Amino acid sequence: MRPRVVVILIAAAGLCAVCFGQAADKPAAEAAGKPAIHRPPKPLVVPRQWEFQVELDQLRCVPVRLAGEQTDRLFWYLRYTVTNLGRTDQVFVPELVLYTSTGELSRAGRKVPTVVFDKIKKLHGDPLLKTQTSVTRKILHGKDNAKSGAAIWPDFDRQSGTIDIFIGGLSGETKAIDLPAPVKVVETDWRGTRQTVVKKRLILAKTLHVRYAIPGEKGSRRASTPRLIKKEWVMR
């Protein structure tokens, strides 16, 4: 089994990617008397690798009373349906990361009790809805084999006016970029072992990026309806 590595220090890697872009643009920028501008690579206009079709439901919040607690906790969730319209079967390993405009980072499923998913499944009356863990599997070709999952996050900073969600695992398109200098990052392998390694390059993957505006005052968050303001493919 190949180790499946998750980079923990995203900020450090991202900073190096920015430095890489700035280093590449620096001579031209200096010649023009303008500050360097980083231009990240973009996905191909016509995909050459496998790619799932994905449909997103409305981003919603749900109050849940956890065992032993006197008040409800708020959780956010996004239901999605993934379809494999390609010629071959592909394994779907979803990774959904939420960023707030105030700097919070939250991975779907972290610190989310099972009872939260159970309530969401009951609310929508969908017996085929799966958790992020159980939806991780090979998806066969064809619309009849589509899989539906729910990504769930604990409530985030109520001062946030917008949030960004990056959905990985939908495409086989990648791009490697060399870093201007090696960087140390902490990684966790499939066994759960954390270790510090030195990276000399980054592997970017085609990722779906969606941004939502969170309207209303923080006290009325339960009644607010997030508004989708951006949806695009990026290399991340």
Rosetta blueprint (number, residue, H / E / L):
1 M L
2 R L
3 P L
4 R L
5 V L
6 V E
7 V E
8 I L
9 L L
10 I H
11 A H
12 A H
13 A H
14 G H
15 L H
16 C H
17 A H
18 V H
19 C H
20 F H
21 G H
22 Q H
23 A H
24 A H
25 D H
26 K H
27 P H
28 A H
29 A H
30 E H
31 A H
32 A H
33 G L
34 K L
35 P L
36 A L
37 I L
38 H L
39 R L
40 P L
41 P L
42 K L
43 P L
44 L L
45 V L
46 V L
47 P L
48 R L
49 Q L
50 W L
51 E E
52 F L
53 Q E
54 V E
55 E E
56 L E
57 D L
58 Q L
59 L L
60 R E
61 C E
62 V E
63 P E
64 V E
65 R L
66 L L
67 A L
68 G L
69 E L
70 Q L
71 T L
72 D L
73 R E
74 L E
75 F E
76 W E
77 Y E
78 L E
79 R E
80 Y E
81 T E
82 V E
83 T E
84 N L
85 L L
86 G L
87 R L
88 T L
89 D L
90 Q E
91 V E
92 F E
93 V L
94 P L
95 E E
96 L E
97 V E
98 L E
99 Y E
100 T E
101 S L
102 T L
103 G L
104 E L
105 L E
106 S E
107 R E
108 A L
109 G L
110 R L
111 K L
112 V L
113 P L
114 T H
115 V H
116 V H
117 F H
118 D H
119 K H
120 I H
121 K H
122 K H
123 L H
124 H H
125 G L
126 D L
127 P L
128 L L
129 L L
130 K E
131 T L
132 Q L
133 T L
134 S L
135 V L
136 T L
137 R E
138 K E
139 I E
140 L L
141 H L
142 G L
143 K H
144 D H
145 N H
146 A L
147 K E
148 S E
149 G E
150 A E
151 A E
152 I E
153 W E
154 P E
155 D L
156 F L
157 D L
158 R L
159 Q L
160 S L
161 G L
162 T E
163 I E
164 D E
165 I E
166 F E
167 I E
168 G E
169 G L
170 L L
171 S E
172 G L
173 E L
174 T E
175 K E
176 A E
177 I E
178 D E
179 L E
180 P E
181 A E
182 P E
183 V E
184 K E
185 V E
186 V E
187 E E
188 T E
189 D L
190 W L
191 R L
192 G L
193 T L
194 R E
195 Q E
196 T E
197 V E
198 V E
199 K E
200 K E
201 R E
202 L E
203 I E
204 L E
205 A E
206 K E
207 T E
208 L E
209 H E
210 V E
211 R E
212 Y E
213 A E
214 I L
215 P L
216 G L
217 E L
218 K H
219 G H
220 S H
221 R H
222 R H
223 A H
224 S L
225 T L
226 P L
227 R E
228 L E
229 I E
230 K E
231 K E
232 E E
233 W E
234 V E
235 M E
236 R L
